[in-house]
Amino acid sequence: MNYMIGCNYWDSQSGTEMWVNFSADTINDDFKQLSSYGIEYLRVFPNWRDFQPIKSLKTVFGNHSHYCMSGESELDNEFGIDSDMLEKFETLCNIAEKYKIKLIVSLVTGWMSGRLFVPQALEDKNLITDPEVLVWTEKFVRGFVRHFKDNLNIVAWDLGNECNCMEKVTDRNQAYLWASHVRNAIVCEDQSRIVMSGLHGIDADSKAVWRIADQGEITDMLTVHPYPSPSIGGDTDPLNQLKTSLLPTIQCQYYSDIGGKPAMIQEQGSLNRMVANRDASADFLRVNMLSGWANGSKGYLWWCAHEQINLNFFPYSYSMRELGLLDTNKQPKPAAIEMKRISDMLRVLPIQELPGKDIDAVCVVSMEQKQWHIAATTAILAKQAGFEVCFRHYTQDIPKASVYLLPSIAGWKVIDKNTYQFLIDRVYSHGANLYVSEDSGVLERFEEVFGLVSSGMRENSRNQKAEFLLGKDRFSLPFKYSKELLLENDKAEILSRDEQGNIVFSRHKYGKGNVYYLGFPLEKMLWSKPDIYNQTDELPYYKIYSEVAGTIIAKNIVCSGNKQIGVTQHRCDDGTFVIVAVNYSNKPQNPDFEVQEGWELSPLYGNSTEIKKCDAGIYMARPIKSRLAK
């Protein structure tokens, strides 16, 4: 299982009613067309309402008597699964095998496209915590998996489709137990396949109910569903421009790093043609397929196979979404054509599997902040500066690295003492650089570690401007304090002051390394600003990160001078590197490469002078053989 390319599937004629209105001919025609456009994987959904149509028959005073099928016939089996539905799913599997399509089965499909699909007996019960629901959930999962576990073209089980949307729960333990319950039911019957999470919008925050770390512990692969929507912050910029085109990649890595398991983009679409026309949607698909591949995603699935605007029943009657790869006439949209092109290109690359990208910086997300917002902005700034970060929650073990970023710290409980001690020891004893930006957070041993003296902290919401001098680079940036520290210098080097002369940015030599202090919450400030990453000439915020990470940037084999281009380098066993340069903008860009002396680039895809909009260049970097050696 290398890079999984495909889409999510409901049939072209009936959508979520496909099992009730089952048509093998429709599925055969759908799969034939989808396979011709590079679709190798489909995520499919046994509608819970249809596959386990159990009903509770009542007796005196409304007491439960016994369970039956929805038509009041006896249960087909101990699992309450409809035998006819199992036969229909077998037919779908056989057609998929005919077209060499592999299947990811989303087991508990009780939520889909804004509607619940629940067995009649379980309606009006809590679908996550009710004991009766949990019993029948386990029965369904075990019965279904047992029946299909010998089907070779099923490659993965999914807990279900965004099951955290089925019911609101307030206790993390309830969420953990539900996910663990479904996982255990799967592996009771089949231990040969991976189990995917399938959840939507989970979080790293210790106050969250559905947590990334919990899903990483319970499942084998985490999943993200990043649309150009507010759920990930993708609604501030057009979907084919940097920030929106990069956020899905960052979210995927964020889940993987915090969860400690691989992750993939399991759903993505462009919502409708007001959000983006069909060409822009194709841009969005292309850049995310390539960026995900370069940055560690294990696959890419579009939502969904077919256009559904011709369906006029709930949930489609309350939806204005235009999402398919194929239109209502089953003709390919530009996104489908691009999926096939990129799929074909990746298949013929002389790389069996892309090695992981080089990373030498760690972003530590801390308490009392909107962690995803801060982490995402950090990753964008790092990408523009020319280096890659990984993510850790402050409660996790922090890896050894050359650069540590503790962005937009807030409150009186920033991180625990052990983590703080680890970070400053990495600076003092091992020569790392530590960057801290200030929202309203407080850290101990401030004078010793930062080389600054504070005479107070105050509210200051006025617009500010600071002059920066970083080496030979002089520029000014607008900003706002959250809490302003009234600072005096002790042993630090001052790199920036505001218009009143107050210290804004400093560097303190601390043992073998350096500690950087930025007096305003850069990452929090930039999160909701539209178009900010397209103004790097006028507003080069990324240069603050370039200063902090200069030592690791200098080691890169290839750097790009174009801040719309993100470069990853992938170390091969033979000493060569695969270089991937992704253009996150909606215009062709000159990558303006700077190649380290003694190395040369040869293109595998694209060229080194221009990268097309929302596309990539892929290159091999090899040491130049000396003429004497020849």
C-alpha positions in Angstrom: 0.0 0.0 0.0 2.0 3.0 -1.3 0.1 6.3 -2.1 -3.6 5.5 -2.3 -5.3 7.5 -5.1 -9.0 7.5 -5.5 -12.3 8.9 -4.2 -15.3 8.3 -2.0 -18.2 6.4 -3.6 -22.0 6.4 -3.7 -23.5 5.3 -6.9 -24.2 7.8 -9.6 -28.0 7.3 -9.7 -29.1 7.0 -6.0 -26.4 8.3 -3.7 -27.1 7.3 -0.1 -30.1 5.2 -1.3 -27.9 3.0 -3.5 -28.4 -0.1 -1.3 -32.2 0.3 -1.3 -32.3 1.0 -5.1 -29.5 -1.4 -5.9 -28.3 -1.6 -9.5 -25.3 -3.8 -10.3 -25.3 -2.3 -13.8 -25.0 1.2 -12.5 -22.1 0.2 -10.3 -20.4 -1.6 -13.1 -20.7 1.4 -15.4 -19.5 3.7 -12.6 -16.4 1.6 -11.7 -15.5 1.2 -15.4 -15.4 4.9 -15.9 -13.7 5.7 -12.6 -10.9 3.1 -13.2 -10.3 4.8 -16.6 -9.4 8.0 -14.7 -6.8 6.6 -12.4 -9.0 5.6 -9.6 -7.3 2.8 -7.7 -9.0 3.1 -4.3 -12.7 3.7 -3.3 -14.0 4.4 0.1 -17.4 2.7 0.3 -20.2 2.9 2.8 -22.6 0.2 4.1 -25.4 2.4 5.2 -26.1 1.4 8.8 -29.8 2.0 8.5 -30.0 -0.4 5.5 -27.5 -3.1 6.6 -28.8 -3.6 10.2 -32.5 -2.7 9.9 -33.5 -3.9 13.3 -36.7 -2.9 15.0 -37.7 -3.2 18.7 -41.2 -4.6 19.1 -43.0 -3.4 22.3 -45.3 -4.9 24.7 -47.3 -3.7 27.7 -46.3 -0.2 28.9 -44.0 0.1 26.0 -41.6 -2.5 27.3 -39.3 -4.2 24.8 -40.4 -7.6 23.7 -37.9 -8.7 21.0 -36.0 -7.5 18.0 -37.0 -8.1 14.4 -36.1 -6.9 10.9 -37.8 -3.6 9.8 -40.6 -5.5 8.1 -41.2 -7.4 11.4 -39.8 -10.7 10.1 -37.4 -12.6 12.3 -33.8 -11.5 12.4 -31.8 -12.9 9.5 -28.9 -13.7 11.8 -27.5 -13.1 15.3 -26.0 -9.8 14.1 -29.2 -8.3 12.8 -27.6 -7.8 9.4 -29.8 -8.0 6.3 -28.7 -11.0 4.2 -29.8 -9.3 1.0 -27.6 -6.3 1.8 -24.6 -8.6 2.3 -25.2 -10.1 -1.2 -25.4 -6.6 -2.6 -22.1 -5.7 -1.0 -20.6 -8.9 -2.4 -21.7 -7.9 -5.8 -20.0 -4.5 -5.4 -16.8 -6.2 -4.2 -16.8 -8.5 -7.3 -17.3 -5.6 -9.6 -14.4 -3.7 -7.9 -12.2 -6.7 -8.3 -13.1 -6.8 -12.0 -11.7 -3.3 -12.5 -8.8 -3.8 -10.0 -10.2 -1.3 -7.6 -9.3 -1.7 -3.9 -11.8 -0.9 -1.2 -11.7 1.0 2.1 -14.9 0.0 4.0 -16.3 2.7 6.3 -18.1 0.4 8.7 -20.4 2.5 11.0 -22.0 4.7 8.4 -24.5 6.3 10.6 -23.7 9.9 9.5 -23.4 11.0 5.9 -23.6 14.4 4.2 -25.5 16.1 7.0 -28.0 13.3 7.9 -28.1 10.4 10.4 -28.8 6.9 9.0 -29.6 4.8 12.1 -31.4 1.4 12.7 -34.9 2.0 13.8 -34.4 0.3 17.1 -31.6 2.7 18.0 -33.2 6.0 17.1 -33.5 8.6 19.9 -30.6 6.9 21.8 -27.1 8.2 22.3 -25.2 6.6 19.5 -21.9 6.8 21.2 -22.7 5.9 24.9 -25.9 4.0 25.1 -25.3 0.3 26.1 -28.0 -1.0 23.7 -26.4 0.9 20.8 -23.0 -0.3 21.7 -24.2 -3.9 21.7 -25.7 -3.7 18.2 -22.8 -1.6 16.9 -20.4 -4.5 17.9 -22.8 -7.0 16.4 -22.9 -5.2 13.2 -19.1 -4.6 12.9 -18.2 -8.2 13.9 -20.8 -9.7 11.6 -19.9 -7.6 8.6 -16.1 -8.0 9.0 -16.5 -11.8 9.5 -18.5 -12.1 6.3 -16.0 -10.1 4.2 -12.6 -10.6 5.8 -11.6 -13.1 3.0 -12.3 -10.6 0.3 -8.8 -9.7 -1.0 -9.6 -6.3 -2.6 -10.7 -4.9 0.8 -7.5 -3.3 2.0 -8.6 -1.4 5.1 -11.5 -1.0 7.6 -12.6 2.4 8.6 -14.3 2.9 12.1 -17.0 4.7 10.2 -17.8 8.0 8.5 -17.1 11.0 10.7 -18.7 9.2 13.6 -17.9 12.0 16.0 -20.7 13.8 14.2 -23.3 11.2 15.1 -23.7 12.4 18.7 -22.5 15.1 20.9 -20.5 13.8 23.9 -18.8 15.8 26.5 -16.5 13.3 28.1 -13.2 12.2 26.5 -13.5 8.8 28.0 -16.8 8.2 26.2 -15.2 9.1 22.9 -12.2 6.9 23.6 -14.3 3.9 24.7 -16.6 4.1 21.6 -13.6 4.2 19.2 -11.8 1.4 21.1 -15.1 -0.6 21.2 -15.4 -0.5 17.4 -11.6 -1.2 16.9 -11.8 -4.2 19.1 -14.8 -5.5 17.3 -12.9 -5.3 14.0 -9.8 -7.1 15.2 -11.8 -9.8 16.9 -12.6 -10.9 13.4 -9.7 -9.7 11.3 -6.2 -8.8 12.4 -4.8 -8.7 8.9 -5.9 -5.2 7.8 -5.2 -1.7 9.0 -8.0 0.1 10.8 -8.5 3.8 9.8 -10.0 6.4 12.0 -12.4 8.1 9.6 -13.2 10.9 12.1 -13.5 14.6 11.2 -12.1 17.6 13.0 -10.5 16.1 16.0 -8.0 18.0 18.1 -4.8 17.9 20.1 -6.1 20.1 22.9 -6.1 18.4 26.3 -9.7 19.8 26.8 -10.9 18.2 23.5 -13.3 15.2 23.6 -12.2 13.5 20.4 -8.4 13.7 20.6 -5.7 13.1 18.0 -3.5 11.2 20.5 -6.4 8.9 21.4 -7.2 8.0 17.8 -3.5 7.4 17.2 -3.4 5.0 20.1 -6.6 3.1 18.9 -6.3 3.1 15.1 -3.5 2.3 12.6 -4.0 5.3 10.3 -5.4 8.8 11.1 -7.5 10.6 8.5 -8.2 14.2 7.6 -11.2 15.7 5.7 -9.9 19.2 4.8 -12.3 21.1 2.6 -11.9 24.9 1.9 -14.1 25.6 4.9 -13.9 27.2 8.3 -13.2 23.9 10.0 -9.5 24.1 9.1 -9.3 27.8 8.4 -9.6 27.3 4.6 -12.2 30.0 4.1 -10.0 33.2 4.2 -8.2 32.7 0.9 -9.1 31.2 -2.5 -8.6 27.5 -2.5 -5.8 27.6 -5.1 -3.7 30.0 -3.2 -1.3 29.6 -0.4 -2.7 29.3 2.6 -5.8 27.3 1.6 -3.8 25.1 -0.7 -1.2 24.2 2.0 -3.4 23.8 5.1 -4.6 20.2 4.1 -1.0 19.0 4.0 -0.2 20.6 7.3 -3.3 19.1 8.9 -2.4 15.7 7.7 1.1 16.0 9.1 -0.2 17.5 12.4 -2.4 14.5 12.9 0.4 12.1 12.1 2.9 13.8 14.4 0.6 14.2 17.4 -1.0 10.8 16.9 2.2 8.9 16.2 0.6 7.0 13.3 0.5 7.5 9.5 -2.2 9.8 8.2 -3.9 10.4 4.8 -6.2 12.9 3.1 -9.3 10.7 3.1 -11.8 13.3 1.9 -11.5 16.5 0.0 -13.6 18.5 -2.4 -14.2 22.0 -3.5 -17.8 22.3 -2.2 -19.5 24.1 -5.1 -18.8 26.4 -8.0 -19.3 29.6 -6.0 -16.4 28.5 -3.9 -14.4 27.7 -7.0 -15.0 27.0 -10.7 -14.1 23.7 -12.2 -10.6 24.7 -13.3 -9.8 26.1 -9.8 -11.2 22.8 -8.3 -8.7 20.9 -10.5 -5.9 23.2 -9.1 -7.0 22.3 -5.6 -7.0 18.6 -6.3 -3.6 18.7 -8.1 -1.7 20.7 -5.5 -3.0 18.6 -2.6 -2.3 15.3 -4.4 1.3 16.4 -5.0 1.8 18.2 -1.7 0.3 15.4 0.3 2.6 12.9 -1.4 5.7 15.0 -0.8 4.9 15.6 2.9 4.0 12.1 4.1 0.3 11.6 3.4 -0.4 8.0 2.7 -3.1 8.7 0.2 -5.6 11.1 -1.4 -9.3 10.5 -1.9 -11.6 13.1 -3.5 -15.2 13.6 -2.3 -16.8 12.2 -4.3 -17.1 10.1 -7.4 -20.2 11.6 -9.0 -22.1 14.8 -9.0 -25.2 14.6 -6.8 -27.1 17.8 -7.7 -29.7 15.7 -9.5 -30.7 14.0 -6.3 -33.7 15.6 -4.6 -34.2 13.7 -1.3 -32.7 14.3 2.1 -29.8 15.0 2.7 -29.3 16.2 -0.9 -32.5 18.3 -1.0 -30.9 20.5 1.7 -27.4 20.7 0.1 -26.1 23.1 -2.5 -22.9 21.2 -3.0 -21.3 20.2 -6.3 -18.6 17.7 -5.5 -18.2 14.9 -8.1 -15.2 14.0 -10.2 -17.7 13.2 -12.9 -20.6 15.4 -13.8 -24.3 14.3 -14.0 -23.7 12.9 -17.5 -20.7 10.9 -16.1 -18.3 13.1 -18.1 -15.0 13.9 -16.4 -14.6 17.3 -14.8 -11.1 18.9 -15.0 -10.3 17.4 -11.5 -10.8 13.9 -12.8 -8.5 14.5 -15.8 -5.9 15.9 -13.4 -6.2 12.9 -11.0 -5.5 10.5 -13.9 -2.5 12.6 -15.1 -0.9 12.9 -11.7 -1.6 9.2 -10.9 0.0 8.1 -14.2 3.0 10.4 -13.5 3.6 9.1 -10.0 3.3 5.5 -11.3 6.2 5.8 -13.7 8.6 7.8 -11.5 11.8 5.9 -10.9 11.0 5.9 -7.1 9.3 2.9 -5.6 8.4 4.8 -2.5 9.3 8.4 -1.6 11.5 8.5 1.5 10.3 10.7 4.3 11.3 14.4 4.1 14.2 15.8 6.1 13.0 17.6 9.3 15.2 19.3 11.9 12.8 21.6 13.7 10.0 21.0 16.3 6.9 23.1 16.9 5.7 22.5 20.4 2.0 23.3 20.9 1.3 24.5 24.4 -1.6 25.1 26.8 -4.2 27.8 26.7 -3.9 28.5 22.9 -5.9 27.5 19.8 -3.3 24.8 19.0 -4.3 24.1 15.4 -4.3 27.7 14.5 -0.9 28.3 15.9 0.6 25.1 14.6 -0.7 25.7 11.1 0.6 29.3 10.9 4.0 28.1 12.2 4.3 25.5 9.5 3.4 28.0 6.8 6.0 30.5 8.0 8.6 27.7 8.3 7.8 26.5 4.7 8.3 30.1 3.4 11.5 30.5 5.4 12.9 27.2 3.8 12.7 24.5 6.5 10.3 21.8 7.7 8.8 21.3 11.1 7.3 18.4 13.0 4.7 18.9 15.7 4.5 17.7 19.3 2.0 18.4 22.1 3.7 19.7 25.2 2.8 16.5 27.1 4.6 14.2 24.6 8.3 13.3 24.3 10.0 16.0 22.4 12.6 14.7 19.8 16.1 16.0 19.6 16.4 18.8 17.0 18.4 21.8 16.1 15.5 24.3 16.3 12.5 24.4 18.6 9.6 26.7 18.1 7.3 27.6 21.0 4.9 30.0 19.3 2.3 32.4 20.7 2.5 31.2 24.3 -0.5 32.2 26.4 -1.6 32.1 30.0 0.0 31.1 33.3 0.3 27.4 32.3 2.3 27.3 29.1 4.1 24.0 29.3 5.1 21.7 32.2 8.5 22.2 33.9 10.0 19.1 32.5 9.3 20.1 28.9 10.6 23.6 29.5 13.8 22.2 31.2 14.3 19.8 28.2 14.1 22.7 25.7 16.4 25.0 27.5 18.9 22.2 28.1 18.9 21.4 24.4 19.9 25.1 23.9 22.4 25.4 26.7 24.2 22.0 26.4 23.6 21.0 22.8 23.6 24.2 20.8 20.0 24.3 19.6 18.0 27.4 18.9 14.7 28.1 20.8 12.1 30.6 19.6 9.3 31.9 21.8 6.7 34.4 20.7 4.5 36.2 23.2 0.8 36.2 23.4 0.2 36.4 27.2 2.3 33.6 28.4 4.7 33.5 31.3 7.8 31.3 31.7 10.2 31.0 34.6 13.9 32.0 34.7 13.2 34.7 32.2 16.2 36.8 32.8 18.6 33.9 32.8 17.2 32.2 29.7 16.2 35.2 27.5 18.8 37.8 28.7 16.0 40.4 29.2 14.6 42.1 32.3 10.9 42.8 32.5 9.6 45.7 34.6 6.0 44.8 33.9 3.3 43.5 31.6 0.4 45.5 30.2 -2.5 45.4 27.8 -1.7 47.1 24.5 -4.1 46.7 21.6 -2.8 49.7 19.5 -1.4 49.1 16.0 2.3 49.0 16.1 5.3 48.9 13.7 8.7 47.5 14.3 12.0 48.0 12.5 14.0 44.7 12.1 17.7 44.4 11.4 18.6 40.8 10.7 22.2 40.6 9.4 22.2 42.9 6.4 18.5 42.7 6.0 16.5 45.7 7.2 12.7 45.8 7.0 9.7 47.0 9.0 6.5 45.0 10.0 3.2 46.0 11.4 1.9 44.1 14.4 -0.1 44.2 17.6 0.9 43.2 21.1 -1.5 41.0 23.1 0.3 41.6 26.4 3.3 43.9 26.1 6.3 43.3 28.3 8.2 46.4 29.4 11.6 45.1 28.7 15.2 46.2 29.3 18.2 44.5 27.9 20.6 42.6 30.1 22.7 40.3 27.9 20.6 39.8 24.7 21.3 41.2 21.3 18.3 43.4 20.2 17.1 42.7 16.7 14.0 44.9 16.6 12.3 47.7 18.5 8.9 49.3 18.0 8.4 53.0 17.2 8.5 53.9 20.9 11.9 52.1 21.3 10.6 49.1 23.2 12.2 45.7 22.5 10.3 43.5 20.1 12.8 40.8 18.9 16.0 39.6 20.6 18.6 36.9 20.5 20.3 35.7 23.6 23.4 33.5 23.5 22.6 30.8 26.2 25.3 28.3 26.6 26.0 26.7 23.3 22.8 27.9 21.6 20.5 30.8 21.2 17.1 31.8 22.6 15.0 34.1 20.5 12.1 36.2 22.0 9.4 37.9 19.9 7.2 40.2 21.9 4.0 39.7 19.9 1.9 36.6 19.0 3.0 36.4 15.3 1.3 33.1 14.6 -2.0 34.0 16.3 -2.0 37.4 14.6 -1.6 36.0 11.1 -4.1 33.1 11.4 -7.2 34.9 10.2 -5.5 37.6 8.0 -6.5 37.0 4.3 -3.9 37.2 1.5 -1.0 37.7 4.0 1.3 34.9 2.6 1.1 36.4 -0.9 2.6 39.7 0.3 6.1 38.5 1.2 7.9 41.4 -0.5 6.0 44.0 1.5 5.4 41.9 4.7 8.2 39.4 5.0 7.1 37.9 8.4 8.8 34.6 7.4 12.2 36.3 7.7 11.8 36.1 11.5 11.8 32.4 11.1 14.7 32.5 8.6 16.8 34.2 11.4 15.9 31.5 13.9 16.5 28.6 11.6 19.4 29.9 9.6 21.8 27.1 10.6 19.5 24.4 9.3 18.4 26.3 6.2 22.1 26.6 5.2 22.4 22.8 5.1 19.7 22.3 2.6 20.7 20.8 -0.7 18.2 23.1 -2.5 16.5 26.3 -1.4 13.9 28.3 -3.3 13.9 32.1 -3.4 10.3 32.1 -4.3 8.0 32.1 -1.2 5.1 30.6 -3.1 7.2 27.4 -3.5 7.6 24.8 -0.8 10.6 22.5 -1.1 11.1 19.2 0.6 14.2 17.0 0.4 14.1 13.2 0.7 17.3 11.3 1.5 17.8 8.1 -0.4 19.9 5.1 0.7 22.5 5.8 -2.1 23.3 9.3 -0.9 21.2 11.1 -3.4 18.1 13.2 -2.7 14.7 13.4 -4.2 13.7 17.1 -4.2 10.0 18.1 -4.5 9.1 21.7 -5.1 5.4 22.5 -4.9 3.9 25.7 -6.2 1.1 26.6 -3.8 -0.1 29.5 -5.9 -2.6 29.9 -8.8 0.1 31.3 -11.2 3.2 29.8 -12.8 6.3 30.5 -10.6 10.0 30.5 -11.2 11.4 28.4 -8.3 14.6 30.5 -8.2 16.6 27.5 -6.9 19.8 27.9 -5.0 21.6 24.6 -5.2 24.4 23.8 -2.7 27.8 23.8 -4.3 28.9 20.3 -5.4 25.4 19.2 -6.2 23.3 19.1 -9.4 19.6 18.7 -10.1 18.1 16.6 -12.9 14.3 16.8 -13.4 12.0 13.8 -13.1 8.8 15.8 -13.5 8.6 19.4 -14.7 11.6 21.6 -15.1 13.8 23.9 -12.9 12.9 27.2 -14.5 9.1 27.3 -14.2 6.6 25.3 -12.1 3.0 25.5 -13.3 0.2 26.8 -11.1 -0.7 24.5 -8.2 1.7 21.9 -9.6 5.2 20.6 -8.7 8.6 19.9 -9.9 10.3 16.6 -8.9 14.1 16.3 -9.2 17.0 14.0 -8.3 19.9 15.8 -6.5 23.3 14.1 -7.0 26.8 15.0 -6.0 28.8 16.3 -9.0 31.6 14.0 -9.8 34.9 15.8 -9.9 36.7 16.0 -13.3 39.8 14.4 -11.7 37.7 11.4 -10.7 36.7 11.1 -14.3 
